Amino acid sequence: MRYRLQKDYDGVYDLMDNLLESSVYADVNGLFNWCVDVLIYIANVTNMTYEEANILIFIILQPSIIVFLFLIVIYQRYKLIRR
């Protein structure tokens, strides 16, 4: 892993900030790679391509779930108001 050196306001190189940045960057990359692996696994199990699985999850399923949950919230509010 390469650490880039940046100057802080005093002109001094601050390696600790770079280490923290790199750690967060590595964590985000690790999470992204895990998500890609899960998508590839789903694609392989369902005999779909990676792109098809991606579209199914993020274009069809996720928005549908969000709309469904929003409708539940509206219904529950309506029930509370009617009491």
VENNORDA-V648721 format. One record per helix or strand of 3 or more residues. SS is the DSSP state (helix for helix, strand for strand). FROM is the first residue (numbers start at 1). TO is the last residue. Records with the same first field share a line. If there is no record, write none. Layout:
SS->FROM-TO ; FROM-TO
This chain:
helix->15-45 ; 50-82
